[in-house]
Amino acid sequence: MHLSARLSASLFAAGLTFAASSALAQSAQHTATVQAILASPAFKAAAAELDKQHGRIVSEGILLTEIPAPPFMEEARGKKFAEMFKEAGLADVQTDPEGNILGFRKGTRSDGKFVVISAHLDTVFPPETDVKVKREGDKLLAPGVGDDTFSLAAMLGMIRAMNTAGIKHRDDIIFVGTVGEEGPGDLRGVRYMFNKGAYKDKIKTFFSLEAGPVNSITNGAVGSKRYRFTFKGPGGHSYGAFGLVNPMYALGQAAANMAQMEVPEKPKTTYSIGVIGGGTSVNSIPLEGWMEVDMRSEAPAELKKIEDKILAAVNEAIKAENGRHSTKEGALTLDAKLIGDRPAGETNAKSELVQLATAAIVAGGHKTEYSAGSTDSNLPMSLGIPAITIGKNAPDNRGGRSHSLDEWINVEKGPMVKGMVTSLSIMIAVTGMETK
């Protein structure tokens, strides 16, 4: 190694040492902040109130679960949730034009900006789904019970606990039940809040409360693109018009082209054909065939690459079929419709938000995990606004089978309350709880 290289290596090592020392100092500062909160009489009173209200929180979670809330059909659940916000003591409860339910808790030193604490109202299930909750001891089973309905109930419990304990915080808080987080909703609730809503330029920090364990911090946003590709042609009789271009051949070729594509493992990038359809009868050349394709990546650049590859694959398949079979009755055409677009992003692990959340999780007796996901936090992360998604359940008290008809959660009192207490400590540490 040359002298210059050794010098560079030494300076680099020194830089790492300095960075590590800074990180430790910062961590100690945040740990002290959290410890002061946990030791305060007000927080202890709030934790006791959550324990006391466990049965009510469970009952409210069941009530909300049994109000169907598919994407674009959240109105009934939203109306009930707005009533519950008012009962919990929030001020100026309102429903915005997109259907989000908002309620406010005033801070002691407002700077004109807001911290948003949210959970989503919608579930993935169609309106005819049986959402009656079945109970087996501490286990509750129903579609949507975990994702994300019980987060709404936990939020109500936390608000009441803060009010009963007289907790005061520096920042103004907007509590929100968002619409359109799932699937076809395409984040329409938070998209409205940040692009068109009355508070779009006034949100400085964002929390999404989800179904996962409280020790997991989602500080990375997995971006996604979703397309519906429709291959259209002249159609005809399967025997009499044989030889004409066939949309299904092009669809099949496009699928085969996609199956050969390679994507990086890191950053994790994926794609899938999820749904296909088309045709009118077995003895007809179809007028059209269609498929819906999902693409995801933790990195915006890789998401763009796979999107470009898939668009090329379907166009190549159209071109090949038009060249292979007769177009005398008309050539095949393609309608590529973007049906989902979730931006990627990240909240730096060294940020104040993540550091405080980490300190609160460790203080709660848990080992912190960091991950990337697709949640309401995607939108603010993509705009550079500090945002994370956190869970509310103790790590050993998880549910399961999310997005299935046999979805379930565990509501055992001890672990459930412990998880909610840690979630509350994260949120009020970030909003600047007054401990004196």
Phi, psi and omega in degrees: 000132178289160180305316181297324180291319179297320180297317179298320180296320180295315179297322179297315179297319178298320178298320179296318180297316179298315180298318180296318179298318179298317180297319179295317179298317179297318180297319179297321179298315181289325176298318179296320178299313181293318181298322178296322178295311183297329181277349185287143178302324181295317181291320178301322178293322178294319178297318178296324179292322176298319177298316180296324185269006184310311182298321179293319179299317178297315180298318179292325177296319178295315180303313182291322180301324185276007170256106184304143181213062176295160174307136181074003179224044184267003190301314183296314179295320180299319180298316179293320181295324177298318177299320181289326173301314180296316179298328180284349175101013177285153180265155172048049179294132185212159174247121182280172185300339179272345180111357175296144177255123184240142173217152191239143172231120188286140175269171182272337183223064184299136175249015180086357178250164184233148166261127180260129174242116191231159167214153186263142182283328190276158172235175183273355194267143179294161188298335182278358182294136176286112183250019177295129182279132175252137183245129174234088184067239178271005182258125176251131182239128175182147175300125177086000184296324180266319185249090010225028194296318182289344172292325176297316180293320178297320178300316178299317179297319180294319179298313180297321179296319178297319181292315181298320182278351181070032180292134176242143181224155183295311190271151169288137181244136167251116171272136186222136164257110186270156174256159168068030177283324186278149169030247185295344176297330172054040177061031187296331180293306179288331177299318177294315183303317186271342182253330186228338188295165183297340184247019189300329180255015186237013181259120183255339179211146185224132172244136167247123179264120187234187191278352189282183179288149186291342181275359182258122176253118174270101180247007174240141181252116176282116178281154179214151170233138179229130182237147165250113179261120179245119179263121186242142179212182184286339183069181179154179180287139184297334180259310185291329182253017182305137181109343176287158176302143185235119180303327182289329176295318179294319178299314180297321178294320178298318178296319178295321177299316180296323183299338181269355184286145175249142179229156182288149173284325178226125352296141184302127182225134185221163172206155182200141167271114187263325184218139173227158178189180178131177179082162180239329179200161183293337182255030177229141165287122188293150172287330179202157171222148184219157175213152177247131188238135179248133177232139180217150173199151174283343184244126180304322182294320179288326176298319178296322180296314182288328175298314180297321180295317182289321175298321177294320182297317181287325178290324176295322180293321176298312181299317181296317181292321177295333178275337186270324184238172188290137175246021184297334177262003181130145180274161173289146174231165182234133171247109180257106184250122176285117183249359178199136182209097180251122184285152175270165178175184182201144167254119187304136181297338179270000182292159178304318182299308183291323179296317178294319178298319179297314181299321180292321180294315179297318178297333178280000176090022184240158173266124186284139174240145179241144184206172172245146181203181178244102185219182176301337180292343178307316186296304178297323177303317182295338180266001180081014178268127181306125183208143173217158171249130181235158176266181180226359184258145173298145183304329180267016184229038186282159169264202180191176176059036179305142180070016177240166182291339179254032175303144182211158172223161176255128182245025175307133193300306186304301180297322181295314179295318179301318178297316181294323178298318178294318177301316179298320180296324177298310187292320182277341171294318181289325181276000173080061180298135176280118184256359181254000000 
